[in-house]
Amino acid sequence: MTELTELLKTLISIPSTNPTGDSRSIAQFVAQWLQEIGGAVQVLAPSEKPEAQSVVARVGEGSPVIMLHAHTDTVPVTRTEAAAWTSDPFVGVERNGNMYGKGSVDDKGTLAAMMITFKKLCAHRPNGTLILVAASEEKVGGQLGTRWLVQTGHLPLCDLIVVGAQTFNRVATVHKGVMRATVTTRGRSAHATNPDRGINAINAMARVILTLEDYHRQLAQHSHPMTGNPTCNIGVITGGSTANAVADQCTIELDRRMVPGEEPLQVQRELEQLVLSAQIAPSTAEIGGFLYSSWFEAEIQTELGQAFLEYASHYTNTPVQPVGYWPGSDAKHLTELARGDMVIFGAGSYEAAHAADEYVSIAELTTCEAVLSGFLSRTLLAGGLHV
């Protein structure tokens, strides 16, 4: 077992699911670990949610200022997902060249790689400043995590920001945005022996769902070259109380992924119009509870950003060309700090996240750490860029 895999196992063993978003245990571990290796460490949290602790560590001083950013929270383990796991989600298990465990790929694997990288830089005197952020709240939009850290001045302007996410160790410069909403249909309850006396809210919702399914297919006409299609997914449905009664209410929760260039207000109007068009009296349908998180799109424009792209591409033997990252990330909150470039980079695939038997390839994770350590050593320890 390497130091990297041992550290990842420890991170997996500390539950940090969100909801509920209590990150105190993992933040305290990360902070102590970084402090013991010589980092200047702060543990920070907003008064609105004091249990949402984030960690900011730094080593060195002066320019360039480079930030490594990853998040500590994971999605919850649902009851059905827990039944499908072949091992304890909160015990890191090495098998078939992979590390299995909740958060192994999203985002504790890349966090571990960044922590090992930070340790290597701490052993020397960097010609510049390295910042490591282990942020909370990413899984619920980041408003009380990374966004709060930016708004309250806890993070500096940076010449390069590397946001950790699952990109197969490719350098990404764009990600999708997301809009969430809730749709509710209402009817009138009646005894199931004579359902025509009632108004079935589930039947009404079926029309909404079919309308949204057609909408999802139509969105393929608006594909983005780096992030693929916009999408519309229904992830939750609840309705009725018993089989022998007509349901008087039904609710769905939907997830609308936006590609760069889409305007949130226009997307909201589209969804409102779709739900209205699916409504057939005497049942009613309404949509609300809109929440959205923006997409991110950038271009590599600086020598430092181009050097990282070239170093990562040469190390991994992949084209020297940025790619797109289809899910969202905290990059959108950091744009005002990027006086240089910002990229998304990390081990594994997002398709392994949010699922039973989540895993990250140990070889990919080792490569991720090697790319970060190698590039930063050349940039901050050798007096300049040598790629």
RAWOHU-V150676 format. One record per residue. N is the residue number from 1. SS is DSSP state (helix for helix, strand for strand, loop for the rest). Layout:
# RAWOHU-V150676
n=[N & N]
ss=[SS & SS]
This chain:
# RAWOHU-V150676
n=[1 & 2 & 3 & 4 & 5 & 6 & 7 & 8 & 9 & 10 & 11 & 12 & 13 & 14 & 15 & 16 & 17 & 18 & 19 & 20 & 21 & 22 & 23 & 24 & 25 & 26 & 27 & 28 & 29 & 30 & 31 & 32 & 33 & 34 & 35 & 36 & 37 & 38 & 39 & 40 & 41 & 42 & 43 & 44 & 45 & 46 & 47 & 48 & 49 & 50 & 51 & 52 & 53 & 54 & 55 & 56 & 57 & 58 & 59 & 60 & 61 & 62 & 63 & 64 & 65 & 66 & 67 & 68 & 69 & 70 & 71 & 72 & 73 & 74 & 75 & 76 & 77 & 78 & 79 & 80 & 81 & 82 & 83 & 84 & 85 & 86 & 87 & 88 & 89 & 90 & 91 & 92 & 93 & 94 & 95 & 96 & 97 & 98 & 99 & 100 & 101 & 102 & 103 & 104 & 105 & 106 & 107 & 108 & 109 & 110 & 111 & 112 & 113 & 114 & 115 & 116 & 117 & 118 & 119 & 120 & 121 & 122 & 123 & 124 & 125 & 126 & 127 & 128 & 129 & 130 & 131 & 132 & 133 & 134 & 135 & 136 & 137 & 138 & 139 & 140 & 141 & 142 & 143 & 144 & 145 & 146 & 147 & 148 & 149 & 150 & 151 & 152 & 153 & 154 & 155 & 156 & 157 & 158 & 159 & 160 & 161 & 162 & 163 & 164 & 165 & 166 & 167 & 168 & 169 & 170 & 171 & 172 & 173 & 174 & 175 & 176 & 177 & 178 & 179 & 180 & 181 & 182 & 183 & 184 & 185 & 186 & 187 & 188 & 189 & 190 & 191 & 192 & 193 & 194 & 195 & 196 & 197 & 198 & 199 & 200 & 201 & 202 & 203 & 204 & 205 & 206 & 207 & 208 & 209 & 210 & 211 & 212 & 213 & 214 & 215 & 216 & 217 & 218 & 219 & 220 & 221 & 222 & 223 & 224 & 225 & 226 & 227 & 228 & 229 & 230 & 231 & 232 & 233 & 234 & 235 & 236 & 237 & 238 & 239 & 240 & 241 & 242 & 243 & 244 & 245 & 246 & 247 & 248 & 249 & 250 & 251 & 252 & 253 & 254 & 255 & 256 & 257 & 258 & 259 & 260 & 261 & 262 & 263 & 264 & 265 & 266 & 267 & 268 & 269 & 270 & 271 & 272 & 273 & 274 & 275 & 276 & 277 & 278 & 279 & 280 & 281 & 282 & 283 & 284 & 285 & 286 & 287 & 288 & 289 & 290 & 291 & 292 & 293 & 294 & 295 & 296 & 297 & 298 & 299 & 300 & 301 & 302 & 303 & 304 & 305 & 306 & 307 & 308 & 309 & 310 & 311 & 312 & 313 & 314 & 315 & 316 & 317 & 318 & 319 & 320 & 321 & 322 & 323 & 324 & 325 & 326 & 327 & 328 & 329 & 330 & 331 & 332 & 333 & 334 & 335 & 336 & 337 & 338 & 339 & 340 & 341 & 342 & 343 & 344 & 345 & 346 & 347 & 348 & 349 & 350 & 351 & 352 & 353 & 354 & 355 & 356 & 357 & 358 & 359 & 360 & 361 & 362 & 363 & 364 & 365 & 366 & 367 & 368 & 369 & 370 & 371 & 372 & 373 & 374 & 375 & 376 & 377 & 378 & 379 & 380 & 381 & 382 & 383 & 384 & 385 & 386 & 387]
ss=[loop & loop & helix & helix & helix & helix & helix & helix & helix & helix & helix & helix & loop & loop & loop & loop & strand & loop & loop & loop & loop & loop & loop & helix & helix & helix & helix & helix & helix & helix & helix & helix & helix & helix & helix & helix & loop & loop & loop & strand & strand & strand & strand & strand & loop & loop & helix & helix & helix & loop & loop & loop & loop & strand & strand & strand & strand & strand & strand & strand & loop & loop & loop & loop & strand & strand & strand & strand & strand & strand & strand & loop & loop & strand & loop & loop & loop & loop & helix & helix & helix & helix & helix & helix & loop & loop & loop & loop & loop & loop & loop & loop & strand & strand & strand & loop & loop & strand & strand & strand & loop & loop & loop & helix & helix & helix & helix & helix & helix & helix & helix & helix & helix & helix & helix & helix & helix & helix & helix & helix & helix & helix & loop & loop & loop & loop & loop & loop & strand & strand & strand & strand & strand & strand & strand & loop & loop & helix & helix & helix & loop & loop & loop & loop & loop & helix & helix & helix & helix & helix & helix & loop & loop & loop & loop & loop & loop & strand & strand & strand & strand & strand & strand & strand & loop & loop & strand & loop & loop & loop & loop & strand & strand & strand & strand & loop & strand & strand & strand & strand & strand & strand & strand & strand & strand & strand & loop & strand & loop & loop & strand & helix & helix & helix & helix & helix & helix & loop & strand & loop & helix & helix & helix & helix & helix & helix & helix & helix & helix & helix & helix & helix & helix & helix & helix & helix & helix & helix & helix & helix & helix & helix & loop & strand & loop & loop & loop & strand & loop & loop & strand & strand & strand & strand & strand & strand & strand & strand & strand & loop & loop & loop & loop & loop & strand & loop & loop & loop & strand & strand & strand & strand & strand & strand & strand & strand & strand & strand & loop & loop & loop & loop & loop & helix & helix & helix & helix & helix & helix & helix & helix & helix & helix & helix & helix & helix & helix & helix & loop & loop & loop & loop & loop & strand & strand & strand & strand & strand & strand & strand & strand & strand & strand & loop & loop & strand & strand & loop & loop & loop & loop & loop & helix & helix & helix & helix & helix & helix & helix & helix & helix & helix & helix & helix & helix & helix & loop & loop & loop & loop & loop & loop & strand & strand & strand & loop & loop & loop & loop & loop & helix & helix & helix & helix & helix & helix & helix & strand & strand & strand & strand & strand & strand & strand & strand & loop & loop & loop & strand & helix & helix & helix & loop & loop & loop & loop & loop & loop & strand & strand & strand & helix & helix & helix & helix & helix & helix & helix & helix & helix & helix & helix & helix & helix & helix & helix & helix & helix & helix & helix & loop & loop & loop & loop & loop & loop & loop]
